[in-house]
Amino acid sequence: MVALIWDRTPLPTLMAVWHSSNDPYRPLRDQIHLLITAMRAQSVVVILALKYLHRLRAAPGKGFCPTDAFAEGQAQCHSTPPNLLAFFTTLLLAHKFYDEQQYTNSAWASVGGFPVRVANKLETAALDALGWKLGVGEAEYGGWLKTLEIIVSAGAGGGGVGGRVVRGVPGAGIAVRKRQAGDEVVDIPPASGVSKKQRL
């Protein structure tokens, strides 16, 4: 999902290499799994993190550039890819927003393998890009969850998903199939937020 949302890698490309021995996304998936496991993120936190990732990717203007958190010239030396930094940041935000038992930024930085100042900068830059709006209303959350389920089903089945066509994530509609008469069209909800904090 991170490569689909952040990198805008088409779903057919991702699915073509998923089980191959030369899958370039395997390290990313492994690192994301380790991050989610180490921080004991609940599924709702991961879903929120993916929603925030989608919002950040759609942010107007300069938006969010995760490598900006490193000192000048240091970003090229750091081994963490930008898509993982972006997901790391949105998982941190989602965890803090949803879970009462929060980890400190020092703990997050330790898991991420970089100084706490980098975690602080990533968090602040993402919050600025999101306009400090982390709330996700019930309808928006439900729509996002439905979209994720459809994309997962499309990837697993490799074809049409119950007459549905996914729009909103570049390349996703291609993976499902061309739209036909009578299809239900599922749009990814716009990257917008609710300014008031709401519990899901």
N, C-alpha and C positions, 0 to 999 in steps of 0.2 A: 504494500500500500504506500509506503514512504516513497519508493521510486516512482510509482504511478502519480502520486499527488505532488511531491516536491520536484522531482526531476522531469516530470511529464513524459516518462517513458511509456510508450503505448503498451497496453495490456497484451496484445499479441506477442510483442517482443519479450515481455516478462515471462509469459507462459511458455514460449518456445524454448527458453533456456532453463526453466524451473528445475527440471530433473536431470539436466545434462551435467557431465563431469566438468565442463568449463563454464559453469554458471557464474557470471561476474557479480551477481547480486547475493550470492551465498554469504560472503563475509558481512555484508550489511544486515542480512536477516539474522545471522548469528549474533552480531553485536546488539541489535535491537532486542533479541530474545534475552541476552544477558542483562541488558539494562532494565527491562521490564521485570525480570526475575529478581535482580539485586535490589530493586526499589520496591518490590512487592506491590506492583501496581495492579489494581483491580481492573476488570475488563471495562468498566464504565470510564475509568481514568484513561485507558488506552484509546477508547472511542473519542473522548473529549480531546485528547492530544492530537488525534488525526484530524478532528474538526478544526482545531487551532492551526494545525499545519496547513490545512486548506485555506483558512482565512489569511494566514501570513503570505501564502503564495499568491493570493489574489489582492494583497494590499496595494493600494495605489501609490504612485510615486516611487521613491527608492525602495520602499518596503523594508524587508528584513534580510540582511546579509550576515549569516552567522560567523563568517570568517573575520568580520570587522571587530569582533571581540578580542582578537589577538593583537598584540603589539605590532607596529609596522614592521613588515618583513618576516614576522614570526609565523604568519598563517601558512606560508608555503612549507615551513619546517614541521608543522604539526601534522600528525598522521590521521587525525579524525576527519573524514570527508564531510563536506558541507551538509549533505542530506542527513547524516547521522547527528550532526550538531543541531540542525533544525528540529529533528524529532526529539533529541535530548531536551531541548529547550521547551518544546510544547508539552512533553511529558512532565517536566518539572512544574510548569504552570498548571497543568491539569491536576496534578497530584496536590499541589498547594491549594487549589481552588476547591477541590472536592473532598479531600481527606483531612479530617481533623488532626490526625497523627502525622504531622509533617516532618520531613527530614530537613536538616539545615542545608544551606548551599554548600557548606564544607563537605557534607556527606555526598551530595550530588557531584561535586567537583572530584571527589575521590573516586567515585565510580566512573566518571567521565575521563579521568586521567589527566586533568589539567588543574591549574591554580584556581582557588575560589574566586579571585577577581574576574576570571573569564566567565565562570558561571553567573556571577553578578551582572556582568556586562551583557551576556546573552539574555538573561531574564529581563533586564531593563529595556534592551533594544526591542525585544519581542513585545513587551507590554506597550511600548511607545507605538510600534507598528500596528498593534491591535487597538490602539486608542484606549487602552486600559479596560477594555470591555471583554470580559471572560464569560459572561452569562450566556447560556444557551437555553432558550425556551423549550417547552415540552414538544411543541410541533416541529421546531427546527431539529431537535435531537432525534425525534422519531423519523423524520425525513432522512436525516443523515444516516441513521442506523439502517434504514431500509436500503439506502443507496449502497452502503458497504456490503450488506448481505447480497445484493444483486451482483455486485462486482465480484465478490468471492464465488458466488454460484457460477457466474459466467466464466471465471478463470478455471474453476474445477471441472465444469462441463465442456468448456471450449466452444460452446455454440450458443444458440438462442436460449433465453431464460424465460420460459413461460410466456412468450410473446412480449417481452419487455426489451426496450432499447434504453441504454443508459447514456445520458448527455451530461456534460459539465466537467468531466475529467477528460482532458485530451487523450484520444486514442481508445477510450473505454468503449464507445459506441461501435467502433470498428470490430472490437473483439466479440461483442455480443452477436451482432449481425445487422444487416441493413433493415431499416424500418419497413414494415409491411402494413397494409390496411388492417385495422383492428388492433394494432399493437398498443400496449400501454407504454407511454413514454415517461421515464423516470428522470427527472432533472435533479442534479445535485443542488441542494439548497444554496442560495447565494451566501457568500462569505460575509455575513453580517452578524452583529451581536446585540445583546440586550445589555444596557448599561448597568442595570441593577443586578446584583449577585442573586442567582436563583439556585436552589438545590434541585438536583435532578431526581 
